[in-house]
Amino acid sequence: MTLILGLDVGDKRVGIAIGESESKLATPYGAVDRAKGKAEIEILALCKERNISKIVAGLPLDYEGRLTEQALKIQSFCRRLSRRAPLEIVFVDETLTTESAKQRLEMSVKKTRELRQKGVLDAVSASIILEVFFASVPTA
């Protein structure tokens, strides 16, 4: 079984999901704060603990498919990860993943603001990023 980590990298938090490549199932895992390199440390520890060698990170592209300022920040964050561990990093367009995550969570009793504070929305966004990746990979 090959596990893949999905990341929704924001300025304050990183949403994390774990997916299984054979079944193409993605599950929200949680979110970690970015302050003081905490996210990098926790992500690298999770990769080591779960034997993860591939990360799929979402990149926010503009309407013409070009990298945004935030996308450049995300690429920089991922480069730092790959310098510290032998990780393959794949990027997918994350356009509208947060909106999709909000729709999935709409049925919840909690308010979206509360979900964002707890990182639930970020983790669900990360799982959607993994789903986008799995949908783009041909089935063998």
C-alpha positions in Angstrom: 0.0 0.0 0.0 1.4 3.4 -1.1 0.4 6.4 1.0 0.5 9.9 -0.5 0.2 13.1 1.5 -2.0 15.9 0.3 -1.3 19.5 1.3 -3.3 22.7 1.3 -0.7 25.2 2.2 -1.9 28.5 3.5 -0.2 31.4 5.1 -1.2 30.4 8.7 -1.9 26.7 8.4 -1.3 23.6 6.3 -4.2 21.3 5.8 -3.1 17.7 5.5 -4.8 14.6 4.0 -3.6 11.1 3.5 -4.5 9.1 0.4 -4.0 5.6 -0.7 -2.7 5.3 -4.3 -4.3 1.9 -5.1 -7.8 2.7 -3.9 -7.5 6.4 -4.7 -9.2 7.3 -1.4 -8.2 10.5 0.4 -9.0 11.2 4.0 -8.6 14.5 5.8 -5.9 14.1 8.5 -5.7 17.5 10.2 -4.0 20.9 10.0 -0.8 22.3 11.5 0.3 25.9 12.1 3.1 27.3 10.0 4.6 29.5 12.7 8.3 28.9 13.5 8.6 26.0 11.0 6.2 23.8 13.0 4.3 22.6 9.8 7.5 21.5 8.1 8.7 19.6 11.2 5.3 17.9 11.6 4.9 17.0 7.9 8.4 15.5 7.7 7.8 13.5 10.9 4.5 12.2 9.5 6.2 11.3 6.2 8.8 9.3 8.1 6.3 7.7 10.4 3.9 6.6 7.6 6.7 5.9 5.0 5.3 8.6 2.6 7.6 9.5 -0.3 5.2 11.6 -2.4 3.4 14.8 -1.6 0.7 16.4 -3.7 0.3 20.1 -3.0 -2.3 22.4 -4.4 -1.3 25.5 -6.3 -3.7 28.4 -6.7 -3.5 29.4 -10.4 -5.1 32.5 -11.9 -7.8 32.3 -14.5 -5.3 31.9 -17.3 -3.5 29.0 -15.6 -0.5 31.1 -14.4 1.2 30.9 -11.0 -0.1 33.4 -8.5 2.0 35.0 -5.7 0.5 32.5 -3.3 1.5 29.6 -5.6 5.1 30.8 -5.5 5.0 30.8 -1.7 3.7 27.2 -1.8 6.4 26.1 -4.2 9.0 27.6 -1.8 7.5 25.8 1.2 7.6 22.5 -0.7 11.2 23.0 -1.9 12.2 23.4 1.8 10.5 20.1 2.5 12.2 18.3 -0.3 15.6 19.6 0.7 15.2 18.0 4.1 13.8 14.6 3.0 13.8 12.5 -0.2 10.2 13.4 -1.2 8.7 13.6 -4.6 6.4 16.6 -4.8 3.7 17.0 -7.4 1.6 20.1 -7.8 -2.1 20.2 -8.9 -4.4 23.2 -9.6 -6.3 23.8 -6.4 -8.8 26.3 -7.9 -12.0 26.2 -5.9 -11.0 23.4 -3.5 -11.8 25.6 -0.5 -15.2 26.3 -1.9 -15.8 22.6 -2.5 -14.7 21.9 1.0 -17.1 24.4 2.4 -19.9 22.8 0.4 -19.0 19.4 1.8 -19.1 20.7 5.3 -22.2 22.8 4.8 -24.4 20.1 6.4 -22.3 20.4 9.6 -23.9 22.1 12.6 -20.7 24.1 13.0 -20.1 27.5 11.4 -17.5 27.8 8.7 -15.5 30.2 10.9 -15.3 27.6 13.6 -14.2 24.9 11.1 -11.5 27.1 9.8 -10.2 27.8 13.3 -9.9 24.1 14.0 -8.3 23.4 10.6 -11.1 21.1 9.5 -11.7 23.1 6.3 -8.0 23.0 5.5 -7.8 19.2 5.9 -10.9 18.7 3.8 -9.4 21.0 1.1 -6.2 18.9 1.2 -8.3 15.7 0.7 -9.9 17.3 -2.4 -6.5 18.2 -3.7 -5.5 14.5 -3.4 -8.8 13.6 -5.2 -7.9 15.9 -8.1 -4.5 14.3 -8.3 -6.0 10.7 -8.2 -8.5 11.7 -10.9 -5.7 12.8 -13.2 -3.7 9.6 -12.8 -4.7 6.9 -15.3 -5.8 3.6 -13.8 -3.5 0.7 -14.5 
